[in-house]
């Protein structure tokens, strides 16, 4: 069985490299620029006698040398397998360019169509290469080496690396060709699309996992075996959700979780508490984050730190909800525990004046800063919920109960939640999940 899986991985590796090379050839024929990693070899090939494939091999061989210099003794000899892989990649590029030598387009819209098609094809090749999980192309391996050595985020290093290659390509093109070639609008399109399309393949072509033997068995505690009671408190910033939740837990004798989840998540995931506090339950811009996340489509089993944090915190929340009855504030716990049979979800909100007063008096913000802070926090929570749960944060249908703390005050709001929970629990309706 292991031999069969290794054979399948090898096949995916070879096919992936060939498809990627064909995609590069298509981008060359579009005349709208190619990918950042291929732009420099292409520009060099335009004013010298060597081919784009030859320069691709030479450039990537240089990347391997840099890996050795950076990693030193940590460079595993098996990584030298990158060299024959990139040799075939360069050879396949030249073969593909030669095969398309009689093909040309003249209309601008056709050039764009060919450029977009190249992104689709390159993404398919990247997907198969990543799924083979045998080797990284030298460029990505170099980014990984730099990120690990300097303890930096892979995504940020990759953006910087790709940008540097583009800048070098532009400089060489302007100096030696007197105009801009190899780097154009198609390069930008590839930077935005290839990662996104690769992730699409990853989500849709799940049958590949079975062929190469990476499907994982996820063990989930059956709902009938869970006997704990959980109340989740989602809240608008400044509405007093923390205090309300703390009072509810005290009245019911439940364990209370809010800021203490920071240390639990840090311990579980190997993060620092400062990192968790800075990155949990917030997302400044979901579109920009999606574009940033696409950089991780080029490597296997690595994800953006914020995604890793969400998964870790989700596990922590599921674990504590199964061990004892508790009240959990924030962190999309209502969504994470949607399969919990005894989960009661509450949303605490308040009017603007009430929230601003609390933000100024309780959180120490100046009057001129309070409103901006309130809007920023709510926006981050809206983006976070939309991105990770695909729901609109704060919509009543997502909760069993919504409470206006500015109308009732903190004490009565907590009492209302306890009373509603007790009545719902007696009626046996806590299994009626509002998301269903």
Residue pairs with C-beta under 8 A, 6 or more apart in sequence:
1 213
5 212
5 213
8 211
8 212
8 213
9 132
9 133
9 134
9 212
10 132
10 134
12 128
12 129
12 131
12 132
12 208
12 211
12 212
13 85
13 128
13 129
13 132
13 134
13 135
14 88
15 125
15 128
16 124
16 125
16 126
16 127
16 128
16 129
16 130
16 131
16 132
17 85
17 88
17 89
17 92
17 125
17 129
18 92
18 125
19 121
19 122
19 124
19 125
19 128
20 89
20 92
20 121
20 122
20 125
20 126
20 129
21 89
21 92
21 93
21 95
21 96
21 125
22 92
22 96
22 121
22 125
23 118
23 119
23 120
23 121
23 122
23 123
23 124
23 125
24 34
24 35
24 38
24 52
24 93
24 96
24 118
24 122
25 93
25 96
25 97
25 99
25 100
26 96
26 100
26 114
26 115
26 117
26 118
26 121
27 33
27 34
27 35
27 38
27 114
27 115
27 118
27 119
27 122
27 186
27 190
28 34
28 42
28 52
28 97
29 97
29 100
29 103
29 104
29 105
29 114
30 105
30 111
30 112
30 114
30 115
30 118
30 186
31 111
31 184
32 111
32 112
32 114
32 115
32 184
32 185
32 186
32 187
32 189
33 39
33 115
33 181
33 182
33 183
33 184
33 185
33 186
33 187
33 188
33 190
34 42
34 118
34 182
34 186
34 187
34 190
35 122
35 187
35 190
35 191
35 194
36 162
36 163
36 165
36 166
36 169
36 187
36 190
36 191
37 137
37 139
37 162
37 165
38 52
38 56
38 93
39 165
39 166
39 169
39 182
39 183
39 187
40 55
40 59
40 165
40 168
40 169
40 172
40 182
41 52
41 53
41 54
41 55
41 56
41 58
41 59
42 52
42 55
42 169
42 181
42 182
43 169
43 172
43 173
43 176
43 177
43 181
43 182
43 183
44 50
44 52
44 55
44 172
45 51
45 52
45 54
45 55
46 173
46 176
46 177
46 181
46 182
47 176
47 177
51 93
51 94
51 97
52 93
52 94
52 97
53 90
53 91
53 92
53 93
53 94
53 95
53 97
54 90
54 94
55 90
56 86
56 89
56 90
56 93
57 86
57 87
57 89
57 90
57 91
60 82
60 86
60 89
60 90
60 137
60 138
60 139
61 83
61 86
61 138
63 138
63 139
63 141
63 142
64 79
64 80
64 82
64 83
64 86
64 138
64 141
64 142
66 142
66 145
67 75
67 79
67 138
67 141
67 142
67 145
68 75
70 142
70 145
70 146
70 149
71 145
71 149
75 145
79 135
79 141
81 134
81 135
82 135
82 136
82 137
82 138
82 141
85 135
85 137
86 137
86 138
89 137
105 111
105 113
105 114
111 186
112 185
112 186
115 185
115 186
115 189
115 190
116 189
116 193
118 186
118 190
119 189
119 190
119 193
119 194
119 197
120 193
120 197
122 190
122 194
123 193
123 194
123 195
123 196
123 197
123 198
123 200
123 201
124 197
124 201
126 194
126 198
126 297
126 298
127 198
127 201
127 202
127 205
127 297
128 208
129 137
130 198
130 202
130 297
130 298
130 299
130 300
131 202
131 208
131 209
131 212
131 214
131 300
132 212
133 212
133 214
133 300
133 301
135 141
136 144
136 298
136 299
139 161
140 158
140 298
140 299
142 161
143 154
143 157
143 158
143 161
144 154
144 299
146 152
146 157
146 161
147 153
147 154
147 157
150 157
153 304
153 305
154 295
154 296
154 299
154 302
155 292
155 293
155 295
155 296
155 304
158 295
158 298
159 292
159 295
162 191
166 183
166 187
169 182
169 183
170 180
170 183
173 179
173 180
173 181
173 182
173 183
174 180
192 291
192 294
194 294
194 297
195 291
195 293
195 294
195 295
195 296
195 297
195 298
196 290
196 291
196 294
196 297
198 294
198 297
198 298
199 293
199 294
199 297
202 297
209 215
220 339
221 322
223 339
223 340
223 341
224 341
226 321
226 322
226 340
226 341
226 342
227 342
228 321
228 322
228 323
228 324
228 325
228 326
228 342
229 252
229 254
229 325
229 342
229 344
229 425
229 430
230 321
230 325
230 326
230 327
230 328
230 333
230 337
230 340
230 342
230 343
230 344
231 245
231 248
231 249
231 252
231 254
231 326
231 327
231 328
231 343
231 344
231 345
231 346
231 417
231 421
232 327
232 328
232 329
232 333
232 334
232 337
232 343
232 344
232 345
232 346
233 241
233 244
233 245
233 248
233 327
233 328
233 329
233 330
233 346
233 347
233 348
233 417
234 241
234 330
234 332
234 333
234 334
234 345
234 346
234 347
234 348
234 393
234 394
234 399
235 241
235 242
235 244
235 329
235 330
235 347
235 348
235 349
236 348
236 349
236 350
236 355
236 378
236 394
237 355
237 359
237 373
237 374
237 377
237 378
237 381
238 350
238 354
238 355
238 356
238 358
238 359
238 363
238 374
238 377
239 348
239 349
239 350
239 354
239 355
239 358
239 405
239 406
240 348
240 350
240 358
240 405
240 410
240 413
241 329
241 330
241 348
241 405
242 258
242 329
243 410
243 414
244 348
244 403
244 405
244 410
244 413
244 414
244 417
245 256
245 258
245 327
245 328
245 329
246 256
246 258
246 327
247 410
247 411
247 414
248 254
248 327
248 414
248 417
248 418
248 421
249 255
249 256
249 326
249 327
250 256
251 414
251 415
251 418
252 325
252 327
252 418
252 421
253 325
254 324
254 325
254 326
254 327
255 320
255 324
255 325
255 326
255 327
256 326
256 327
256 329
257 264
257 317
257 320
257 326
257 327
257 328
257 329
258 328
258 329
258 330
261 280
261 313
261 316
261 317
261 328
261 331
262 273
262 276
262 277
262 280
263 273
264 316
264 320
265 271
265 276
265 280
265 309
265 312
265 313
265 316
266 272
266 273
266 275
266 276
268 312
268 315
268 316
269 276
269 308
269 309
269 312
269 313
271 305
271 309
271 312
275 305
275 309
276 309
276 313
279 305
279 306
279 309
280 309
280 313
280 331
281 330
281 331
281 332
281 380
281 381
281 384
282 377
282 380
282 381
282 383
282 384
283 289
283 306
283 380
283 383
283 384
283 387
283 388
284 379
284 380
284 383
285 383
286 383
286 386
286 387
289 304
289 306
289 387
290 387
292 304
293 304
293 307
296 302
296 303
296 304
303 311
310 388
313 331
314 336
317 328
317 331
317 333
317 336
317 337
318 336
318 337
320 326
320 328
321 328
321 333
321 337
321 340
321 343
328 337
332 384
332 385
332 388
332 389
334 343
334 345
334 398
334 399
335 385
335 388
335 389
335 391
335 435
337 343
338 433
338 435
339 433
341 430
341 431
342 425
342 430
342 431
343 430
343 433
344 400
344 401
344 420
344 421
344 424
344 425
344 430
345 398
345 399
345 400
345 401
345 434
346 399
346 400
346 401
346 402
346 403
346 417
347 394
347 396
347 398
347 399
347 401
347 402
347 403
348 402
348 403
348 405
348 413
349 394
349 402
349 403
349 404
349 405
350 404
350 405
350 406
351 404
351 406
352 374
353 406
354 405
354 406
355 374
355 406
356 367
356 370
356 371
356 374
359 365
359 370
359 373
359 374
360 366
360 367
360 370
363 373
365 373
381 393
382 392
382 393
382 394
384 393
385 391
385 392
385 393
386 392
386 393
391 398
391 435
392 398
396 402
397 434
398 434
398 435
399 434
400 420
400 424
400 430
400 432
400 434
401 416
401 417
401 420
403 413
403 416
403 417
404 413
405 413
408 416
421 430
424 430
